[in-house]
C-alpha cells in the first residue's frame, strides 16, 4: 500500500467523528485540550520528524550530523555525553523539517517515556534509530511503532511509505572501515536481519528500507561545542557512510507535507480515541462497581426497613389482639362491676407485659442483624463511597434496640398505669353487660308469671275463640294452655266432686260434661236444648252401639288431628322464641365486640406510642444509610454516560480506515 492509497482510504469526516467520540468520553475540557494540541501541530508549516529508539543508540549524534549537513546551528541541549540523555520538547527546525529528539527507550524515567509517546503522536515522520542488535530488548516498544499497532492494536495504522526511516547508527564501531568490502557485507547482513525480524510482523511489500550510517566517526565531533559545530567537523566517507542517502530521503518530506499531515491527523485522533476508550472503560468499570455497590447498600438497608415495618405491624396486631381478648373476656365473665374491673385490669397488665418483653427481644434481634449487615457491606467492592454513611448504622440500630428497654421508667409508662388509664371503656362494658343480664332475668320471671296466670281474669283464652290470647296477655302465653280435648286429670270423663273445675272460673278450659261450647265443634250439643245431641248418653255412661259409636270414633280422630296440629304450632312457636333469643344474644355480642374494639384501639394506641416512636427513629436512621434518589440517579447516569461513550468510541475505532 503506497502513500496515495493511505490517503484515499481515509474518510474525510472520520477524524471529526473521532473527536466527537473523545469529547463524549472525556468531557469538553479534556477534549478541548487534546484538540488544542493537535490544532497547534496542524498549523506548523514544518514536517515534524521524531527521533526515537533504544537508549545510547546514537540519536543525538545523528541529529547533530543532520543539522550540520543542513548548515543549521546545533542547539545547546543536543550534547553527547555518557550521562543522562537530554530532551527538548520544542525540537529544532531545519530546511522545512522539525526534528524532535526523545529520550531513549527503557531510559527508566516515566516522565520521559510519556513525553516520547506524546511526541510520537504528533510525528509526520519517524527516524527510528537502532543499534547493531536492531530491536534487541526494545522490541516490545519499537515494533508496535513500525507496524502501526501502537496507534490501534486491532486496526494498525503504520506510517506512510517514506515516512518511516529506520536507521542503524554507530556502524563505525563494528571494527570495519566504511567503504570496505567487509563493511558492505556487514551492512547487507544487518539489513537481512532487519527484514527477517520485521517480516514476521508486517507485509514484506511494505517493509521500509534500513539506513546504515556512520554519523560521527568514533565521536570526533564530541568535544566541539554545539554552537560551533559545522559540517566540516565530520569525517565523511562519501556515499559509504550512509549519511547522504538518509539526508536525501529526508529532503523529500517537506514536499509531502499535506499528505503526511493528513495521515498524522488520522493517527493522532485514532490514538487519542484508543486512549480515551481505555480510560472510559476503566471509569465505566469503576462507575459500575459504585453503582452496584449503591444498589447493594440500598437493597440491604431497604430489607432492614421492610423487616422493621413487619416488626411494627406484627407487634401492633398482637397488642390489639391481646387487649381485645381481655376486654371481651371481662365483659363476658364479670360478676360485678368492681370485681370484673379489678380482674380485667390485672389480666390486661400481665398480657401487655408479656407483649413488651416479646417485641423488645425481636427489636433487639433486628438490631443485631443490622449491625451484621453494616459490617458485611464494608467488605463488598464498590461500596467505599458509601462507607461514611453506613458507619452511622450501628448507632441507629443500637438506638432502635435500646429503646425497647428504656433506661428510665418515665420513657415508657408502666403497664399497670396504662391499664388504669384505659379502663374507662372496660368499666362501661362490664356495667352494660350486668344491666343486660338483670333485664333478662326480669323478663324470664315475667314470662313465667304470665304463663301461670288465671285464664278467667282476662289473661287466658278469649270467651269467643279458644286458644287465642287476650290483648293484654303475653303473646306466647297460649302455648302453655292444655290442648282442647286432651286427657287431663282435672277433666277426665265421669269425674265429679268438689275438685272438678268449673267452666270459666279457672282450671282446665276444656268442655264440662253436660254443657256445650258453641265455639268448639267437638263439644257442641243440641242447639234447642243445650244438652247432648240426640242418641248420646250422659258422660260416664256406657258407650252406645251403632251409629252413635261411629260418631264418637270420628270425634276422637278429629281430636287427635287437632292435637298434632297444636303440637306442631307449639314447636314452631318455641323455635321462634329460641331464634329471637339467639338473635338478641348475637346483637348483644356484636355490641360488646364494637365497644371492645373502640376501647382496644384507644388502649393499644396509648401503650404502643413510645415503642412506635422509637421504631420510627430507627427507620429514619436506616433510611439515612440508603443512597437517596438523587445519588442513585447520579451514579446510574454516570455509568450510562460512560457506557454510551465506550460504545461510541468502539464504533468509531471500528470504522477507522486501514
C-alpha positions in Angstrom: 0.0 0.0 0.0 1.5 3.4 -1.0 1.0 6.8 0.5 -1.7 7.7 -2.0 -3.7 4.6 -1.1 -3.5 5.5 2.6 -4.8 9.0 1.9 -7.7 7.8 -0.3 -8.7 5.2 2.4 -9.3 7.9 5.0 -12.8 9.2 5.1 -12.7 13.0 5.3 -15.1 13.1 8.3 -13.6 10.3 10.3 -11.2 12.5 12.5 -14.1 14.8 13.3 -16.3 11.8 14.4 -13.4 10.5 16.4 -13.0 13.9 18.0 -16.7 14.0 18.9 -16.4 10.5 20.5 -13.4 11.6 22.5 -15.4 14.6 23.7 -18.3 12.4 24.8 -15.9 10.2 26.8 -13.6 12.8 28.3 -15.7 15.9 28.5 -15.4 19.3 26.8 -12.4 20.5 28.8 -10.2 17.4 28.2 -11.3 17.1 24.6 -10.6 20.8 24.1 -7.0 20.3 25.4 -6.5 17.3 23.1 -7.9 19.3 20.1 -5.8 22.3 21.0 -2.6 20.3 20.9 -3.5 19.0 17.5 -4.5 22.4 16.3 -1.1 23.8 17.2 0.6 20.9 15.4 -1.6 21.1 12.3 -0.7 24.8 11.9 3.0 24.0 12.0 4.4 24.7 8.5 7.3 22.2 9.0 7.2 18.5 8.7 7.6 17.0 12.2 10.3 14.3 12.4 10.7 12.4 15.7 13.9 10.6 16.6 13.1 7.5 18.6 14.9 4.4 19.7 16.7 2.4 22.4 18.9 4.2 24.8 22.5 5.0 23.6 21.6 4.0 20.0 23.1 7.4 18.8 20.0 9.6 18.3 21.7 12.8 19.4 24.8 12.1 17.4 22.6 11.6 14.3 20.7 14.8 14.9 23.9 16.8 15.3 25.2 15.4 12.0 21.9 16.1 10.1 21.8 19.7 11.3 25.4 20.2 10.4 24.6 18.8 6.9 21.9 21.4 6.5 24.1 24.2 8.0 21.7 24.6 10.9 23.1 25.7 14.2 23.1 22.8 16.7 21.1 23.7 19.9 22.9 23.6 23.2 20.8 20.8 24.6 22.0 18.5 21.8 25.0 17.3 23.7 26.5 13.9 23.6 27.7 12.6 26.9 27.8 9.4 28.9 25.3 10.8 31.4 21.5 11.0 31.2 20.1 11.7 27.8 18.7 15.1 27.0 15.3 16.0 25.8 13.9 19.2 24.3 10.2 19.4 23.8 10.3 22.1 21.2 12.8 20.4 18.9 14.8 22.2 16.2 13.8 23.3 12.7 16.0 22.8 9.7 15.2 23.1 6.0 11.4 22.5 6.3 11.8 19.8 8.9 11.4 20.0 12.7 13.5 17.4 14.4 12.3 16.3 17.9 14.7 14.2 19.9 13.2 11.9 22.5 14.6 10.0 25.5 15.8 6.5 24.8 13.5 3.5 25.2 14.0 1.9 28.6 15.5 5.1 29.9 13.8 4.4 33.3 12.1 7.8 33.6 8.3 7.6 33.4 8.1 11.3 32.6 10.5 10.9 29.6 8.5 7.9 28.4 5.3 9.9 28.5 6.9 12.8 26.6 8.3 10.4 24.0 4.9 8.9 23.4 3.3 12.3 23.1 5.9 13.3 20.5 5.2 10.2 18.5 1.5 11.1 18.3 2.4 14.3 16.5 5.1 12.8 14.2 4.7 13.2 10.5 7.8 11.0 10.0 9.8 8.8 12.3 13.5 8.4 12.5 13.8 5.0 14.2 17.4 4.8 15.5 18.6 1.3 16.3 21.8 -0.4 17.4 23.6 -3.4 15.9 21.2 -5.8 17.5 18.4 -4.0 15.9 15.3 -4.2 18.1 17.0 -6.3 20.7 15.4 -5.9 24.1 13.3 -2.9 23.0 11.3 -4.9 20.5 8.2 -4.6 22.7 8.3 -0.8 22.5 9.7 -0.4 19.0 7.8 -3.0 16.9 4.3 -1.5 17.6 5.5 1.8 16.1 6.8 0.2 13.0 3.8 -2.0 12.4 1.2 0.7 13.4 -0.3 -1.3 16.2 0.8 1.4 18.6 -1.9 3.5 17.1 -4.7 0.9 17.1 -4.0 -2.7 18.1 -6.9 -4.1 16.1 -6.7 -1.8 13.1 -3.0 -0.9 12.6 -2.1 2.5 11.2 1.5 2.4 10.1 3.4 5.4 8.8 3.1 6.1 5.1 5.8 4.8 2.8 8.9 7.0 3.1 7.7 8.5 6.4 9.3 5.7 8.5 13.1 5.8 8.3 14.8 3.1 10.3 18.5 3.9 10.9 21.4 1.9 12.4 24.0 4.4 13.8 27.5 3.8 15.0 28.4 1.5 12.2 32.0 2.7 12.7 32.0 0.8 16.0 31.8 -2.6 14.1 35.5 -2.6 13.6 35.3 -2.4 9.8 36.3 0.6 7.7 33.4 2.3 5.9 33.8 1.7 2.2 35.5 -1.6 2.6 34.1 -4.9 1.3 33.8 -6.2 4.8 31.8 -3.2 5.8 29.5 -3.6 2.8 28.9 -7.2 3.7 28.1 -6.3 7.3 25.6 -3.7 6.1 23.9 -6.3 3.9 23.8 -8.8 6.8 22.2 -6.2 9.1 19.6 -5.3 6.5 18.8 -9.0 6.1 18.3 -9.4 9.8 16.1 -6.4 9.8 13.9 -7.7 7.1 13.7 -11.1 8.8 12.8 -9.6 12.2 10.3 -7.2 10.8 8.9 -9.5 8.2 7.3 -11.6 10.9 5.1 -8.6 11.9 4.1 -6.9 8.6 3.7 -7.4 4.9 7.1 -7.7 3.2 5.9 -5.4 0.4 5.7 -2.5 2.8 8.9 -3.1 4.7 10.9 0.2 4.9 14.5 0.5 3.8 17.0 0.3 6.6 19.7 3.0 6.5 23.1 2.1 8.0 25.2 5.2 8.7 28.3 6.4 10.4 27.0 9.7 12.0 30.2 10.6 13.9 33.3 8.6 13.2 34.4 7.4 16.6 32.9 10.6 18.2 35.5 13.0 16.7 33.0 15.9 17.0 32.0 15.3 20.6 34.5 17.8 22.2 33.2 20.6 19.9 30.6 22.9 21.4 27.2 22.5 19.7 27.1 26.2 18.7 30.5 25.9 16.9 29.7 22.6 15.2 29.9 22.6 11.4 29.7 20.1 8.6 33.5 20.1 8.0 34.0 18.9 11.6 32.7 15.4 10.5 34.8 12.9 8.7 33.0 12.0 5.5 33.3 8.7 3.6 31.2 9.8 0.7 28.4 7.5 -0.1 29.8 4.8 2.1 28.8 6.2 5.4 25.1 6.2 4.6 24.5 9.8 5.7 24.0 11.2 2.2 21.3 8.6 1.4 19.4 9.3 4.6 19.7 13.1 4.1 18.2 12.8 0.5 15.3 10.7 1.9 14.6 13.4 4.5 14.7 16.1 1.8 11.6 14.5 0.1 9.4 15.0 3.2 8.7 18.8 3.1 7.1 18.4 -0.4 4.7 15.8 1.0 3.6 17.9 4.0 -0.1 18.0 3.2 -0.3 14.2 2.7 1.8 13.5 5.7 -0.2 15.9 7.9 -3.5 14.2 6.9 -2.1 10.8 7.8 -0.8 12.3 11.1 -4.2 13.7 11.8 -5.8 10.2 11.5 -3.1 8.6 13.6 -3.4 11.3 16.2 -7.2 11.1 16.7 -7.1 7.3 16.4 -4.6 7.1 19.2 -6.5 9.7 21.2 -9.6 7.7 20.8 -7.9 4.5 21.8 -6.6 6.2 25.0 -10.0 7.7 25.7 -11.5 4.2 25.2 -9.1 2.7 27.7 -9.8 5.5 30.2 -13.6 5.3 29.6 -13.6 1.5 30.1 -11.7 1.9 33.4 -14.0 4.6 34.5 -17.1 2.6 33.4 -15.8 -0.3 35.5 -15.4 1.9 38.5 -18.7 3.5 38.0 -20.3 0.1 37.6 -18.8 -1.0 40.8 -20.0 2.1 42.5 -23.5 1.7 41.0 -23.6 -2.0 42.1 -22.4 -1.0 45.5 -25.0 1.7 45.8 -27.7 -0.8 44.7 -26.4 -3.4 47.2 -26.4 -0.9 50.0 -29.9 0.3 49.1 -31.2 -3.2 48.8 -29.8 -4.3 52.1 -31.0 -1.4 54.1 -34.3 -1.5 52.3 -34.6 -5.1 53.5 -33.9 -3.9 57.1 -36.6 -1.3 56.7 -39.0 -3.9 55.5 -38.2 -6.1 58.4 -38.8 -3.1 60.7 -42.2 -2.5 59.0 -43.1 -6.1 59.5 -42.0 -5.9 63.1 -44.1 -2.8 63.7 -47.2 -4.2 62.1 -47.0 -7.6 63.7 -46.4 -6.0 67.1 -49.4 -3.7 66.8 -51.6 -6.6 65.7 -50.6 -8.8 68.6 -51.0 -6.0 71.1 -54.5 -5.3 69.9 -55.5 -8.9 69.9 -54.3 -9.3 73.5 -56.1 -6.2 74.7 -59.3 -7.1 72.8 -59.3 -10.6 74.1 -59.0 -9.4 77.7 -61.7 -6.8 77.2 -64.2 -9.3 75.8 -63.3 -11.8 78.5 -64.0 -9.2 81.1 -67.3 -8.3 79.6 -68.5 -11.9 79.3 -67.4 -13.2 82.7 -67.9 -10.2 85.0 -70.0 -10.9 88.1 -70.0 -7.4 89.3 -68.5 -4.1 88.1 -65.9 -3.8 90.8 -64.6 -7.3 90.8 -64.7 -7.6 87.0 -62.7 -4.4 86.5 -60.1 -5.4 89.0 -59.6 -8.9 87.5 -59.6 -7.5 84.0 -57.0 -4.9 85.0 -54.6 -7.5 86.3 -55.1 -9.8 83.3 -54.6 -6.9 80.8 -51.5 -5.7 82.7 -50.0 -9.2 82.5 -50.8 -9.6 78.8 -49.2 -6.2 77.9 -46.1 -7.0 80.0 -45.6 -10.2 78.0 -46.1 -8.3 74.8 -43.5 -5.8 75.7 -40.9 -8.4 76.6 -41.5 -10.4 73.4 -41.4 -7.5 71.0 -38.4 -5.9 72.8 -36.5 -9.1 72.1 -37.5 -9.0 68.4 -36.4 -5.4 68.1 -33.0 -6.3 69.7 -32.7 -9.2 67.2 -33.3 -6.8 64.3 -30.6 -4.5 65.8 -28.1 -7.4 65.7 -29.0 -8.2 62.1 -28.5 -4.6 61.2 -25.1 -4.5 62.8 -24.1 -7.6 60.9 -25.3 -6.1 57.7 -23.3 -2.9 58.4 -20.1 -4.9 58.9 -20.7 -7.1 55.8 -21.4 -4.2 53.4 -18.0 -2.8 54.2 -16.3 -5.8 52.7 -18.2 -5.6 49.4 -16.3 -4.0 46.5 -17.7 -0.7 45.2 -19.2 0.5 48.4 -16.3 2.6 49.6 -18.1 5.8 48.5 -20.9 5.0 50.9 -18.9 3.9 54.0 -19.2 7.3 55.6 -23.0 6.9 55.6 -23.0 3.3 56.6 -20.8 4.0 59.7 -23.8 5.5 61.4 -26.0 2.4 61.1 -24.6 0.9 64.3 -25.6 3.9 66.4 -29.0 3.9 64.7 -29.7 0.2 65.1 -28.4 0.3 68.7 -30.9 3.1 69.4 -33.6 1.0 67.9 -32.7 -1.9 70.1 -32.2 0.0 73.3 -35.5 1.9 73.2 -37.4 -1.3 73.7 -35.9 -1.4 77.2 -35.7 2.3 78.2 -33.1 3.5 80.6 -35.6 5.4 82.7 -39.1 4.3 83.9 -40.6 7.5 82.5 -39.6 6.7 79.0 -42.4 4.1 78.7 -45.5 4.2 81.0 -45.9 1.4 83.5 -48.2 -1.2 82.2 -50.5 -1.0 85.3 -50.7 2.7 84.9 -51.6 2.4 81.3 -54.3 -0.2 82.1 -55.8 2.0 84.8 -55.9 5.0 82.4 -57.6 2.9 79.8 -60.2 1.1 82.0 -62.9 3.7 81.5 -64.3 1.8 78.4 -63.8 -1.5 80.2 -65.9 -0.5 83.2 -68.6 0.8 80.9 -68.7 -2.6 79.1 -69.0 -4.5 82.4 -71.8 -2.3 83.7 -73.6 -2.5 80.4 -73.3 -6.4 80.5 -74.6 -6.6 84.1 -77.6 -4.4 83.2 -78.5 -6.6 80.3 -78.3 -9.7 82.4 -80.6 -8.2 85.1 -83.1 -7.3 82.4 -83.0 -10.8 81.0 -83.7 -12.3 84.4 -86.7 -9.9 85.0 -88.1 -10.9 81.6 -87.9 -14.6 82.4 -89.8 -14.1 85.7 -92.5 -12.1 83.9 -92.9 -14.8 81.3 -93.3 -17.5 83.9 -95.8 -15.4 85.8 -97.9 -14.7 82.7 -97.9 -18.4 81.8 -99.3 -19.4 85.1 -102.0 -16.6 85.3 -105.7 -17.5 85.6 -107.4 -17.5 82.1 -110.7 -16.3 83.6 -109.2 -13.0 84.7 -108.7 -11.9 81.2 -105.2 -13.3 80.7 -106.4 -16.8 79.4 -108.4 -17.6 76.4 -110.9 -15.3 74.9 -114.5 -16.3 75.5 -115.3 -16.3 71.9 -112.2 -18.1 70.5 -110.4 -21.0 72.1 -106.6 -20.8 72.1 -106.4 -17.0 71.4 -104.8 -14.7 73.9 -106.4 -11.5 75.0 -104.9 -8.2 74.1 -103.4 -7.6 77.5 -101.8 -11.1 77.8 -98.4 -12.3 76.9 -98.4 -13.1 73.1 -96.8 -16.5 73.8 -99.0 -17.4 76.9 -101.4 -19.6 74.9 -98.6 -22.1 74.3 -98.8 -23.0 77.9 -102.5 -23.9 77.9 -103.7 -27.5 77.8 -104.8 -28.8 74.4 -108.6 -28.9 73.7 -109.9 -32.4 74.2 -106.7 -33.7 75.6 -107.0 -36.1 78.6 -106.4 -34.4 81.9 -106.7 -35.5 85.4 -108.9 -32.4 86.0 -111.1 -33.2 83.0 -111.5 -36.9 83.0 -114.9 -38.2 81.8 -117.2 -39.2 84.7 -115.3 -37.2 87.3 -117.4 -35.3 89.8 -116.8 -33.8 93.2 -115.7 -30.6 94.7 -112.3 -30.8 92.9 -113.8 -30.7 89.4 -113.1 -27.3 87.8 -115.9 -25.0 86.9 -116.1 -23.7 83.4 -114.8 -20.1 83.0 -113.6 -20.0 86.6 -110.1 -21.4 86.1 -108.6 -24.9 85.8 -108.9 -26.7 82.6 -110.5 -24.7 79.8 -111.8 -27.9 78.2 -115.6 -28.7 77.9 -117.5 -29.5 81.0 -119.8 -32.6 80.9 -123.4 -31.7 80.4 -122.6 -28.4 78.7 -121.6 -27.3 75.2 -119.3 -24.8 73.8 -120.7 -23.3 70.6 -117.2 -22.4 69.5 -115.9 -25.9 69.8 -117.4 -28.4 67.4 -116.1 -31.3 69.5 -118.3 -30.3 72.5 -121.3 -28.5 70.8 -124.7 -30.1 71.8 -128.2 -29.8 70.5 -129.0 -26.2 69.8 -132.5 -26.4 71.0 -132.0 -28.0 74.4 -128.4 -27.3 75.1 -127.9 -30.9 76.0 -126.1 -33.6 74.3 -127.0 -34.5 70.7 -129.7 -37.0 70.1 -128.5 -40.5 70.6 -125.8 -39.5 73.0 -125.6 -40.7 76.5 -124.6 -38.8 79.5 -120.9 -38.7 80.3 -119.7 -41.6 82.3 -122.3 -44.0 81.0 -121.7 -46.8 78.7 -120.9 -46.0 75.1 -123.9 -46.8 72.8 -123.7 -49.2 70.0 -124.5 -48.5 66.4 -124.2 -45.1 64.6 -123.6 -43.3 67.8 -120.4 -45.3 68.4 -119.1 -44.4 65.0 -119.7 -40.7 65.6 -117.7 -41.0 68.8 -114.8 -42.6 66.9 -114.8 -39.9 64.3 -114.7 -37.3 67.1 -111.6 -38.9 68.6 -109.8 -38.8 65.2 -110.6 -35.1 64.8 -109.4 -34.5 68.3 -106.1 -36.4 67.7 -105.5 -34.4 64.4 -106.1 -31.2 66.3 -103.7 -32.2 69.0 -101.0 -32.9 66.3 -101.5 -29.5 64.7 -101.2 -27.8 68.0 -98.1 -29.7 68.9 -96.5 -28.5 65.6 -97.7 -25.0 66.2 -96.2 -25.0 69.7 -92.9 -26.4 68.3 -92.7 -23.7 65.7 -93.5 -21.0 68.3 -90.8 -22.5 70.6 -88.3 -22.4 67.7 -89.3 -18.8 67.0 -88.7 -17.8 70.6 -85.3 -19.5 70.6 -84.4 -17.8 67.4 -85.4 -14.4 68.8 -83.4 -15.1 71.9 -80.3 -16.1 69.9 -80.7 -13.0 67.7 -80.8 -10.9 70.8 -77.8 -12.6 72.2 -75.9 -12.1 69.0 -76.8 -8.4 68.9 -75.5 -8.1 72.5 -72.3 -9.8 71.5 -71.9 -7.5 68.5 -72.4 -4.5 70.7 -69.8 -5.8 73.1 -67.4 -6.5 70.2 -67.9 -3.0 68.9 -67.4 -1.4 72.3 -64.4 -3.6 72.9 -62.9 -2.7 69.5 -63.1 1.0 70.3 -61.7 0.5 73.7 -58.9 -1.7 72.3 -57.8 0.9 69.8 -57.6 3.6 72.5 -55.7 1.5 75.0 -53.4 -0.1 72.4 -52.6 3.3 70.9 -51.5 4.6 74.2 -49.4 1.6 75.1 -47.7 1.3 71.7 -46.9 5.1 71.3 -43.4 5.1 72.9 -42.5 1.8 71.2 -43.6 3.1 67.8 -41.8 6.4 68.3 -38.5 4.7 68.8 -39.1 2.3 65.9 -39.7 5.4 63.7 -36.4 6.8 64.8 -34.7 3.6 63.8 -36.5 3.7 60.5 -35.2 7.3 59.9 -31.7 6.1 60.7 -31.9 3.2 58.3 -33.2 5.4 55.6 -30.3 7.8 56.1 -27.9 5.0 55.3 -29.5 4.3 51.9 -28.4 6.4 48.9 -31.0 9.0 48.2 -32.8 9.2 44.9 -30.6 11.9 43.6 -27.4 10.0 44.4 -28.7 6.8 42.8 -29.7 8.8 39.7 -26.3 10.4 39.5 -24.5 7.0 39.8 -26.8 5.4 37.3 -26.4 8.3 34.9 -22.6 8.3 35.2 -22.4 4.7 34.3 -24.9 5.1 31.5 -22.9 8.1 30.1 -19.6 6.1 30.2 -21.3 3.1 28.6 -22.5 5.3 25.8 -19.0 6.8 25.5 -17.4 3.4 25.3 -19.8 2.1 22.7 -19.3 5.3 20.7 -15.5 5.0 20.8 -15.7 1.4 19.9 -17.8 2.1 16.9 -15.6 5.0 15.7 -12.4 2.9 16.1 -14.1 0.0 14.3 -14.6 2.3 11.4 -11.1 3.6 11.4 -9.6 3.5 7.9 -7.0 0.8 7.3 
